[in-house]
Amino acid sequence: MKIHTLLATALIAALAACNKAEPEKPAVKADPTSTGGLPATLLADKAPDGALNVVAARAAAKPGAPIVLRGKVGGKMKPFSDAVAVMVLADLEAITSCDKDPDDTCETPWDFCCEEAATIAASTATIQTKDADGKVLRSTFRGLGGIKELSELVIAGTVDDASTPEALIVNATSIHVEKP
């Protein structure tokens, strides 16, 4: 009988320990001057010339070729990776974020939920930054130069070898923040 009581007590203690709420973490404020482990040269003070919107860039893209494109961070519920330097950039004209409709009270306007999924897919590009060994950097673009969801950016880089007409992937070498 003592063993059953001890086992029951241990089980209740274990369950209680599992149900303890995690302490809240303090909010981290983005430092617009921080590069968060990304190369300091990645942020550009001036936008490079010749920027194409995302749809035009997708049509012109050739793997390995230099490219400059302009867009807005968004196109997914989570347009940033928290683990690696990858984000989604959406065309400024081909699709409209929900914040542009004053009657829309969407809590995540950067996901472009008012648009058709096929239109979103055809109007976005994946932006990433790689190291000298060709591996995507283990950092995040969120907060870099004040970048957040719906920030307008001009990206210069090269079209990744894995890029296809259906999925434009750009290896960013320069990011100019037009509107954080």
C-alpha positions as a printed Julia matrix, in Angstrom:
180×3 Matrix{Float64}:
   0.0    0.0     0.0
   2.89   2.36    0.81
   4.36   1.78   -2.66
   1.05   2.76   -4.34
   0.89   5.93   -2.23
   4.5    6.79   -3.07
   3.93   6.16   -6.8
   0.73   8.23   -6.8
   2.5   11.08   -4.99
   5.43  10.96   -7.43
   3.05  10.94  -10.42
   1.08  13.92   -9.1
   4.32  15.82   -8.42
   5.61  15.06  -11.93
   2.34  16.18  -13.56
   2.3   19.35  -11.5
   5.88  20.1   -12.57
   4.97  19.62  -16.23
   2.02  22.0   -15.96
   3.96  24.91  -14.51
   3.76  27.9   -16.79
   7.01  29.09  -18.32
   8.02  32.49  -16.98
   7.35  35.24  -19.5
  10.4   36.42  -21.4
  10.89  40.16  -21.65
  10.11  41.63  -25.06
  13.2   42.23  -27.16
  13.22  45.58  -28.94
  14.81  45.7   -32.37
  17.92  47.84  -32.57
  17.92  49.44  -36.04
  21.72  49.64  -35.97
  22.25  45.98  -35.0
  23.17  43.36  -37.58
  22.44  40.45  -35.22
  25.36  38.37  -36.41
  24.83  39.17  -40.09
  27.64  40.92  -42.02
  27.69  44.65  -41.25
  28.14  45.26  -44.98
  24.71  43.73  -45.66
  22.84  46.95  -44.82
  23.04  49.6   -47.53
  22.48  53.31  -46.93
  21.35  53.83  -50.51
  19.16  51.67  -52.72
  20.98  50.23  -55.73
  19.76  51.31  -59.15
  17.7   49.11  -61.44
  15.41  47.47  -58.9
  12.65  45.33  -60.37
   9.42  44.46  -58.61
   9.28  40.82  -57.51
   7.09  39.61  -60.41
   9.41  41.19  -63.02
  12.46  39.85  -61.16
  11.0   36.33  -61.23
  10.55  36.59  -65.0
  14.1   37.89  -65.56
  15.93  35.67  -63.05
  18.69  33.35  -64.22
  20.53  31.19  -61.65
  23.9   32.72  -60.8
  23.03  36.12  -62.31
  23.06  39.38  -60.35
  19.63  40.8   -59.51
  18.1   43.81  -57.74
  14.5   43.67  -56.55
  12.1   45.78  -54.52
   9.33  44.44  -52.35
   7.6   44.25  -49.01
   8.32  41.68  -46.28
   5.33  39.34  -46.25
   3.41  36.69  -48.11
   3.27  34.22  -45.23
   2.01  34.23  -41.66
   5.67  34.0   -40.58
   7.76  35.71  -43.29
  10.99  35.43  -41.23
  12.9   32.39  -40.11
  14.02  32.75  -36.51
  16.87  30.28  -37.02
  18.46  31.25  -40.35
  18.78  34.38  -42.51
  15.72  33.72  -44.68
  12.66  35.89  -45.34
   9.84  36.21  -47.87
   9.57  39.34  -50.01
   6.3   40.2   -51.76
   5.65  42.33  -54.82
   4.5   45.88  -53.99
   2.01  46.06  -56.87
   0.9   42.55  -57.85
  -0.61  41.75  -54.46
  -2.02  43.92  -51.69
  -1.39  43.48  -47.99
  -4.45  43.66  -45.78
  -3.26  46.87  -44.07
  -4.0   48.75  -47.3
  -7.76  48.1   -46.85
  -9.11  50.39  -44.11
 -12.09  48.07  -43.56
  -9.86  45.05  -42.97
  -9.07  44.35  -39.33
  -6.7   41.47  -40.04
  -4.22  40.96  -37.18
  -1.54  39.7   -39.6
  -1.84  41.9   -42.7
   1.59  40.75  -43.93
   0.21  37.29  -44.77
  -1.82  38.8   -47.67
  -4.74  36.55  -46.66
  -7.13  38.54  -48.87
  -5.25  37.33  -51.96
  -5.5   33.97  -53.71
  -2.78  31.48  -52.73
  -1.66  31.12  -56.36
  -1.29  34.91  -56.7
   0.78  35.07  -53.51
   3.02  32.23  -54.71
   3.55  33.96  -58.08
   4.31  37.31  -56.42
   6.87  36.42  -53.76
  10.57  35.59  -53.55
  12.71  33.96  -50.9
  15.62  36.07  -49.7
  18.56  34.49  -47.89
  22.16  35.27  -46.99
  24.91  32.65  -47.15
  28.4   32.41  -45.68
  31.61  31.85  -47.66
  30.97  28.09  -47.58
  27.56  28.49  -49.22
  25.56  27.76  -46.07
  22.64  29.99  -45.05
  23.72  32.08  -42.07
  22.35  31.13  -38.67
  20.71  34.43  -37.81
  17.48  36.23  -38.62
  16.67  39.23  -40.79
  13.99  40.35  -38.31
  15.26  43.53  -36.64
  18.18  44.08  -39.04
  18.12  47.81  -39.73
  14.62  47.91  -38.23
  13.24  45.31  -40.67
   9.9   43.83  -39.65
   6.76  42.54  -41.32
   5.6   44.91  -44.13
   8.97  46.71  -44.33
   9.76  47.87  -47.86
  13.2   46.77  -49.01
  15.51  46.88  -52.01
  17.6   43.71  -52.21
  20.72  43.23  -54.34
  22.32  39.84  -54.74
  22.52  36.84  -57.01
  19.88  34.36  -58.06
  20.5   31.12  -56.17
  21.32  28.0   -58.21
  18.27  26.27  -56.67
  15.97  29.02  -57.96
  13.28  28.06  -60.48
  10.64  30.01  -62.43
   8.15  28.89  -59.75
  10.37  29.79  -56.78
  12.75  32.73  -56.95
  15.54  32.46  -54.37
  17.95  35.38  -54.0
  21.24  35.34  -52.1
  21.24  38.87  -50.69
  24.5   40.78  -50.59
  22.89  44.18  -49.93
  19.65  45.21  -48.21
  18.38  48.77  -48.27
  15.49  49.48  -45.92
  13.19  51.99  -47.63
  10.37  51.87  -45.07
  10.92  50.0   -41.83
